[in-house]
Amino acid sequence: MHRQFAKEGLAVISVSLDDLGAEEGPEKIKNRVHNFLKQKGADFTNLLLDEDPKVWQERLRFQGAPCYYVFDRNGKWTQFRSDDAEIDYAVIDKLVTSHLKERGR
């Protein structure tokens, strides 16, 4: 989706909540995350939080990964989902396509 709509203004950001303080150590975790993103072709902005993931789960009000947020051109939060169910990318695609047709303020 990023490759398809970037020129129209779509910005995609991923945030990894892997705990850098876990037993395996931060370098192994960073490498694992990097390899996963590379394998998935995630060539957009990727962030790896260096804070306790629970803090962000509370701030962003989600139970766990995977989750997604969709914002319109004005930065208004229009959709959120956080659960273990399969993500319906057709629904996201339709919403994003609709937002990209809008004019921002």
Secondary structure, DSSP 4 states (H G I P E B T S, - for coil): -HHHHGGGT---EEEE---TTSTT-HHHHHHHHHHHHHHHT--SEEEE--S-HHHHHHHHT-SSSSEEEEE-TT--EEEEEESSSPP-HHHHHHHHHHHHHSPP-
